[in-house]
């Protein structure tokens, strides 16, 4: 993701209303991310662009933590090199002698 210049102002939004159970689940996800060093706590004087956490829950009681980044969309540039379309990639593969798979 590339941000346009000048950088957007700090985006601080009030959180969406959440029930206690949802807040506990969000806190659990955040603690896991802190433990894995995916996110870090910030100091009170650090400039940060903040998003509102959104918890998505499936029927089997599994959940995932997402962010509401709609406010950032106005400040980002479009990807000039999108992922190639599958039919175009398959056309290139049709002439291949060997096809390998790497993870």
Backbone torsions as a table, in degrees:
resi	resn	phi	psi	omega
1	UNK	NA	134.2	179.2
2	UNK	-117.3	125.5	178.1
3	UNK	-87.2	138.4	176.2
4	UNK	-71.6	152.7	174.4
5	UNK	-102.2	145.0	-3.7
6	UNK	-67.6	150.6	-178.3
7	UNK	-60.4	149.9	-178.8
8	UNK	-66.9	156.4	176.0
9	UNK	-64.9	163.8	178.5
10	UNK	-61.8	128.5	-177.0
11	UNK	-103.8	101.5	176.5
12	UNK	-114.5	123.3	-178.3
13	UNK	-120.7	150.3	174.3
14	UNK	-73.0	146.8	-177.8
15	UNK	-71.8	152.6	173.6
16	UNK	-68.3	148.4	177.8
17	UNK	-60.9	135.7	-178.5
18	UNK	-136.4	145.9	174.7
19	UNK	-78.3	163.0	-175.6
20	UNK	-57.3	-41.8	-178.9
21	UNK	-61.1	-40.8	179.2
22	UNK	-67.4	-41.6	178.3
23	UNK	-61.8	-38.8	178.2
24	UNK	-65.8	-39.3	179.4
25	UNK	-66.5	-40.8	176.9
26	UNK	-63.2	-43.1	178.6
27	UNK	-61.5	-38.7	177.7
28	UNK	-62.1	-45.5	179.2
29	UNK	-63.7	-42.5	-179.9
30	UNK	-63.9	-41.6	178.2
31	UNK	-63.0	-37.8	176.2
32	UNK	-63.2	-43.3	179.4
33	UNK	-66.0	-36.9	175.3
34	UNK	-63.9	-43.2	-179.4
35	UNK	-63.4	-36.9	-179.8
36	UNK	-84.4	-0.3	-179.6
37	UNK	62.6	30.6	174.6
38	UNK	-80.4	-36.6	175.9
39	UNK	-125.3	167.0	177.2
40	UNK	-141.2	156.6	174.9
41	UNK	-73.1	149.4	-179.7
42	UNK	-114.1	156.7	176.4
43	UNK	-78.1	162.5	-177.5
44	UNK	-67.4	-20.4	-177.6
45	UNK	-103.0	5.2	179.7
46	UNK	-81.5	141.8	175.3
47	UNK	-83.1	129.1	-177.3
48	UNK	-145.0	145.9	174.1
49	UNK	-98.5	121.6	-169.7
50	UNK	-107.3	145.9	174.2
51	UNK	-125.2	162.4	-179.5
52	UNK	-90.1	126.4	178.4
53	UNK	-70.8	141.4	177.7
54	UNK	-127.5	128.9	-179.7
55	UNK	-101.7	124.9	177.3
56	UNK	-108.3	125.6	-176.5
57	UNK	-119.2	136.1	176.8
58	UNK	-96.4	173.7	-178.0
59	UNK	-62.8	-29.0	-178.0
60	UNK	-89.1	24.2	176.1
61	UNK	64.6	16.9	171.5
62	UNK	-89.7	148.5	-178.9
63	UNK	-140.4	160.9	177.8
64	UNK	-137.5	144.0	-179.5
65	UNK	-95.7	126.4	178.7
66	UNK	-123.6	171.7	176.3
67	UNK	-121.3	149.8	176.8
68	UNK	-93.7	96.6	-174.4
69	UNK	-101.8	19.9	-177.8
70	UNK	-59.6	-33.0	-179.6
71	UNK	-67.7	-25.7	179.9
72	UNK	-77.9	-21.9	-174.5
73	UNK	-56.8	-36.2	180.0
74	UNK	-68.5	-21.4	-174.2
75	UNK	-103.4	7.9	-178.8
76	UNK	-112.2	153.8	176.9
77	UNK	-93.9	148.0	178.8
78	UNK	-69.2	149.2	178.4
79	UNK	-74.7	118.9	-178.8
80	UNK	-79.3	-15.3	-179.2
81	UNK	-123.8	76.8	-178.0
82	UNK	-70.0	169.4	177.8
83	UNK	-63.2	135.0	-178.8
84	UNK	-64.1	150.8	178.3
85	UNK	-72.8	145.5	-176.1
86	UNK	-59.4	-45.5	179.8
87	UNK	-58.9	-36.6	178.6
88	UNK	-67.1	-40.6	179.1
89	UNK	-66.2	-39.9	179.5
90	UNK	-67.7	-34.6	176.2
91	UNK	-60.8	-40.9	178.7
92	UNK	-67.6	-34.4	-179.6
93	UNK	-74.2	-21.9	-175.1
94	UNK	-65.1	-22.7	-179.7
95	UNK	-96.6	1.7	-176.6
96	UNK	-78.0	143.9	175.3
97	UNK	-86.1	-36.9	-178.7
98	UNK	-128.2	139.9	175.4
99	UNK	-127.6	126.0	178.2
100	UNK	-119.5	161.3	178.9
101	UNK	-121.1	130.3	174.8
102	UNK	-125.2	144.8	179.1
103	UNK	-99.5	NA	NA
